[in-house]
Amino acid sequence: MPTSFVLNALVIFCIICWGAWGIFDKVALERASSSRVLATIALLSTPFMIGTLIYLKAINPLWMPTQAIMLFTLGTSLSVLFAMLFYLKAMSVSEASLVLGATSAYTLFTQFGSWIVLQEPLVSERILGSILITLGVVLISGSAKFNLKADRATLLLLLYMLLASFLWGAVGVAEKKALTFASPMELFFGKALWESLFAIGFYAYFKAKNKPSFVLEKSGFGWVAGSAFCLQAGSIAYLLALSMATASYVVTICGCYPLLMYLLAVLILKESFNIQRLSGIALVTIGGILTQYTQAL
């Protein structure tokens, strides 16, 4: 089977999973706080960790995670956790459309980071594709009219968005580097293991604050479980794709998932459809096509 076919299949599967993840997350957040949703997603990493361990042991009964894998995945898992916290902090003080659109620029950080750290080429079409995807996500997400003032609150908002974007972009570069000494499934195991352990930290935090720890209500838990499944399944496809192509390509093309997320929101959640969002869809589509054109570079 041609490598390009497998790579394209993995990218499409990742976009489908992460697009659906956004829908599950959106509904789950209507039923519980962001911290409880995040904590429950971390808890639900446990079955994925166990399943990956069984798979790795089936391939090699003597397999054990190396110190390098565990230390590396700890660093990337903490980076993703802090990026999510900065992202949620920004969401709490500004319009979701601004935050989602601005932080989608993490693909640009990955491209320049890949150029500096991995010596991957800077491809003008791919950079343009990232910019178009970012602008398209802003339009798709909602209002494009932002009232930003030159005050401390705005500076903090910009800092939160910058930190979230930088960390997400840096993780893509780091994971590509790590694939030189570990397989995609080994990296996923380490990621899922640390996320499972983070759930213990969340539990202790909620316990100290005397708050409910996880989303236990039947309706809310089902949506969070769907969110966790889509997030983790997409992550596996993403890591497998990353092992087959440059980080700047894979991170950017998988960054098109908000397009599918919005289309699903229109079909499933009956969200409104207008000219602005149609323009956003067009920009993301053009950006995705430009990026796909650079797959072999």
C-alpha positions, -999 to +999 in steps of 0.1 A: +000+000+000+015+034-010+029+055+019+010+085+007-023+067+009-017+056+045-006+091+054-036+107+039-059+081+056-043+089+090-046+126+085-083+123+075-090+101+105-073+125+128-093+155+114-126+135+118-117+125+154-106+160+165-136+176+147-160+153+166-140+159+198-149+196+196-186+187+194-185+164+224-164+189+243-189+217+235-219+198+249-199+185+279-190+220+289-227+229+290-231+203+316-200+208+338-172+232+344-141+232+322-119+220+351-142+190+358-143+181+320-105+183+318-101+162+349-125+135+336-108+134+302-075+128+321-091+100+341-104+084+309-069+082+296-064+052+318-081+026+295-062+039+265-029+035+285-038-001+295-048-010+259-016+005+245+005-014+271-012-047+261-005-039+225+032-032+231+036-063+252+019-084+226+045-072+200+074-075+225+067-093+258+100-079+272+091-043+263+094-017+291+092+021+287+127+037+288+137+066+310+140+088+279+104+080+269+090+087+303+109+119+308+100+132+273+063+124+276+062+140+310+075+172+295+051+172+265+021+162+287+029+190+311+032+214+282-001+204+268-017+206+302-004+242+308-014+251+272-049+240+279-050+259+312-038+291+294-063+285+267-092+281+292-080+311+311-081+332+279-115+318+270-128+329+304-119+366+298-126+370+261-147+359+231-143+323+222-139+332+185-109+354+192-092+328+214-099+298+192-088+317+161-057+332+177-045+300+193-049+281+160-018+300+150+002+273+169+009+258+135+031+287+126+051+282+158+055+245+147+067+255+112+094+279+124+103+256+153+107+227+129+129+248+107+152+258+136+152+225+156+146+198+130+161+215+099+129+211+080+125+235+051+104+266+054+077+262+026+060+295+016+028+277+005+026+259+039+031+292+058+004+308+037-018+278+043-014+282+081-023+319+079-054+312+059-065+284+082-060+307+112-080+335+096-107+310+086-110+296+121-115+332+134-144+337+110-159+302+116-158+306+153-181+336+155-179+374+156-149+389+140-154+423+158-131+424+188-129+453+212-094+451+226-080+479+247-045+488+256-048+478+293-035+452+317-064+428+310-057+428+272-020+423+278-028+393+300-052+379+274-025+382+247+000+366+270-023+336+276-030+331+239+007+335+230+018+309+257-009+284+247+000+288+210+037+285+217+034+254+239+011+236+214+035+245+185+065+234+205+050+200+214+046+192+177+083+198+171+093+179+202+072+149+193+087+147+159+122+148+175+112+120+199+102+097+171+139+093+164+142+071+196+106+059+202+077+045+182+044+064+179+027+039+202+054+041+228+050+079+229+012+075+231+016+051+260+038+076+279+013+104+272-017+084+283+001+072+315+010+107+326-025+120+318-039+092+340-016+103+368-026+139+363-062+128+372-049+119+407-036+155+410-070+169+398-088+147+424-065+159+452-071+195+441-109+192+440-108+174+474-088+202+489-113+227+475-142+206+487-156+204+452-171+175+431-141+159+413-153+143+381-183+145+358-204+117+373-238+127+360-249+102+334-257+127+306-225+147+312-203+117+315-214+102+282-204+134+264-170+136+281-164+099+274-170+106+237-147+136+239-119+115+255-123+087+229-121+111+199-092+130+214-071+099+221-080+081+188-071+113+169-038+115+188-028+080+178-035+088+142-016+121+145+015+104+160+015+077+133+012+104+106+039+124+123+062+094+119+057+094+082+060+131+072+074+164+084+061+180+116+053+213+098+031+195+073+013+171+097+006+197+124-007+222+098-029+199+079-044+184+111-050+219+122-079+220+097-101+201+121-122+232+132-137+231+097-152+197+103-161+207+139-182+236+126-199+216+099-209+190+125-221+218+148-244+230+120-257+195+113-259+182+149-262+212+172-282+233+147-258+262+149-264+292+126-248+293+091-240+327+076-218+345+051-190+352+075-187+315+085-190+305+048-160+328+042-142+311+070-149+277+055-135+289+022-103+302+038-097+270+058-104+249+027-079+269+006-053+268+034-058+230+037-054+226-001-022+246-001-008+226+028-018+193+012+000+204-020+033+206+000+030+170+015+060+157-004+083+187+006 
